[in-house]
Amino acid sequence: PKTGIGLTEHSVVCILAPTATAADVLASSVSVLGVEKGIALIESLPAAEAMIVRVGENAAGAETFYSKGWQDALKPDRDVRSLSID
């Protein structure tokens, strides 16, 4: 967005958030920000977690990145719907 050029890095972003709308907005934001800034954004929010898969050129290889709380958020006893993104 800063340069007017489209995304140059291909990634898949999965967001856990209290609402689908919040997850959608955050996934779009993280996709544009990239891994480092995207993870920083997610970790600044108390009720969101992220998994980012960055795909190499020509789909060769992939790297996976997680926010700090991703694994805990997947535990069966955690209900992200009760959290607030305020």
C-alpha positions as YAML, in Angstrom:
chain: A
units: angstrom
residues:
- id: 1
  name: PRO
  ca: [0.00, 0.00, 0.00]
- id: 2
  name: LYS
  ca: [2.79, 2.43, 0.79]
- id: 3
  name: THR
  ca: [4.32, 2.02, -2.69]
- id: 4
  name: GLY
  ca: [1.14, 1.29, -4.63]
- id: 5
  name: ILE
  ca: [2.55, -2.08, -5.66]
- id: 6
  name: GLY
  ca: [0.50, -5.19, -4.93]
- id: 7
  name: LEU
  ca: [1.58, -7.84, -2.47]
- id: 8
  name: THR
  ca: [4.98, -9.26, -3.37]
- id: 9
  name: GLU
  ca: [5.00, -11.95, -0.69]
- id: 10
  name: HIS
  ca: [2.54, -14.83, -0.83]
- id: 11
  name: SER
  ca: [1.16, -15.99, 2.46]
- id: 12
  name: VAL
  ca: [-1.73, -17.75, 4.12]
- id: 13
  name: VAL
  ca: [-2.94, -16.08, 7.31]
- id: 14
  name: CYS
  ca: [-5.15, -17.72, 9.91]
- id: 15
  name: ILE
  ca: [-6.47, -15.55, 12.74]
- id: 16
  name: LEU
  ca: [-8.27, -16.56, 15.92]
- id: 17
  name: ALA
  ca: [-10.40, -13.70, 17.21]
- id: 18
  name: PRO
  ca: [-13.69, -13.22, 19.06]
- id: 19
  name: THR
  ca: [-15.67, -12.51, 15.87]
- id: 20
  name: ALA
  ca: [-15.42, -13.46, 12.22]
- id: 21
  name: THR
  ca: [-15.37, -9.78, 11.29]
- id: 22
  name: ALA
  ca: [-12.40, -9.09, 13.56]
- id: 23
  name: ALA
  ca: [-10.57, -12.15, 12.22]
- id: 24
  name: ASP
  ca: [-11.20, -11.06, 8.62]
- id: 25
  name: VAL
  ca: [-9.97, -7.51, 9.20]
- id: 26
  name: LEU
  ca: [-6.89, -8.73, 11.05]
- id: 27
  name: ALA
  ca: [-6.08, -11.37, 8.40]
- id: 28
  name: SER
  ca: [-6.15, -8.71, 5.69]
- id: 29
  name: SER
  ca: [-4.01, -6.38, 7.78]
- id: 30
  name: VAL
  ca: [-1.45, -9.06, 8.60]
- id: 31
  name: SER
  ca: [-1.27, -10.10, 4.94]
- id: 32
  name: VAL
  ca: [-0.35, -6.55, 3.97]
- id: 33
  name: LEU
  ca: [1.98, -5.90, 6.91]
- id: 34
  name: GLY
  ca: [4.04, -9.05, 6.45]
- id: 35
  name: VAL
  ca: [5.24, -11.53, 9.04]
- id: 36
  name: GLU
  ca: [7.21, -9.36, 11.47]
- id: 37
  name: LYS
  ca: [4.85, -6.39, 11.66]
- id: 38
  name: GLY
  ca: [1.79, -8.63, 11.42]
- id: 39
  name: ILE
  ca: [2.82, -10.77, 14.38]
- id: 40
  name: ALA
  ca: [3.64, -7.59, 16.33]
- id: 41
  name: LEU
  ca: [0.13, -6.27, 15.63]
- id: 42
  name: ILE
  ca: [-1.51, -9.51, 16.75]
- id: 43
  name: GLU
  ca: [0.60, -9.73, 19.89]
- id: 44
  name: SER
  ca: [-0.44, -6.18, 20.80]
- id: 45
  name: LEU
  ca: [-4.08, -7.36, 20.98]
- id: 46
  name: PRO
  ca: [-5.22, -9.38, 23.99]
- id: 47
  name: ALA
  ca: [-7.82, -11.46, 22.15]
- id: 48
  name: ALA
  ca: [-6.20, -12.44, 18.87]
- id: 49
  name: GLU
  ca: [-3.70, -15.04, 17.74]
- id: 50
  name: ALA
  ca: [-2.19, -15.74, 14.33]
- id: 51
  name: MET
  ca: [-0.57, -18.40, 12.21]
- id: 52
  name: ILE
  ca: [1.16, -17.22, 9.04]
- id: 53
  name: VAL
  ca: [2.47, -19.51, 6.33]
- id: 54
  name: ARG
  ca: [4.82, -17.66, 3.99]
- id: 55
  name: VAL
  ca: [5.19, -19.40, 0.65]
- id: 56
  name: GLY
  ca: [8.42, -19.15, -1.32]
- id: 57
  name: GLU
  ca: [8.72, -18.14, -4.96]
- id: 58
  name: ASN
  ca: [6.99, -20.54, -7.35]
- id: 59
  name: ALA
  ca: [5.46, -22.22, -4.28]
- id: 60
  name: ALA
  ca: [8.85, -23.68, -3.40]
- id: 61
  name: GLY
  ca: [9.10, -24.22, 0.34]
- id: 62
  name: ALA
  ca: [7.13, -22.57, 3.08]
- id: 63
  name: GLU
  ca: [7.82, -21.10, 6.51]
- id: 64
  name: THR
  ca: [5.28, -21.07, 9.31]
- id: 65
  name: PHE
  ca: [5.14, -18.38, 12.00]
- id: 66
  name: TYR
  ca: [2.94, -18.26, 15.10]
- id: 67
  name: SER
  ca: [1.98, -15.58, 17.58]
- id: 68
  name: LYS
  ca: [3.07, -16.37, 21.14]
- id: 69
  name: GLY
  ca: [-0.35, -17.56, 22.29]
- id: 70
  name: TRP
  ca: [-1.32, -19.62, 19.23]
- id: 71
  name: GLN
  ca: [-0.82, -23.04, 20.83]
- id: 72
  name: ASP
  ca: [-2.65, -22.07, 24.02]
- id: 73
  name: ALA
  ca: [-5.54, -20.68, 21.98]
- id: 74
  name: LEU
  ca: [-6.06, -24.10, 20.42]
- id: 75
  name: LYS
  ca: [-6.59, -25.84, 23.75]
- id: 76
  name: PRO
  ca: [-10.12, -27.28, 24.08]
- id: 77
  name: ASP
  ca: [-10.90, -25.31, 27.25]
- id: 78
  name: ARG
  ca: [-10.14, -21.89, 25.69]
- id: 79
  name: ASP
  ca: [-13.17, -20.04, 24.32]
- id: 80
  name: VAL
  ca: [-11.97, -17.09, 22.23]
- id: 81
  name: ARG
  ca: [-15.58, -15.96, 21.72]
- id: 82
  name: SER
  ca: [-15.67, -14.72, 25.30]
- id: 83
  name: LEU
  ca: [-12.69, -12.45, 24.81]
- id: 84
  name: SER
  ca: [-12.87, -8.79, 23.86]
- id: 85
  name: ILE
  ca: [-10.68, -7.17, 21.24]
- id: 86
  name: ASP
  ca: [-11.10, -3.67, 22.73]
...
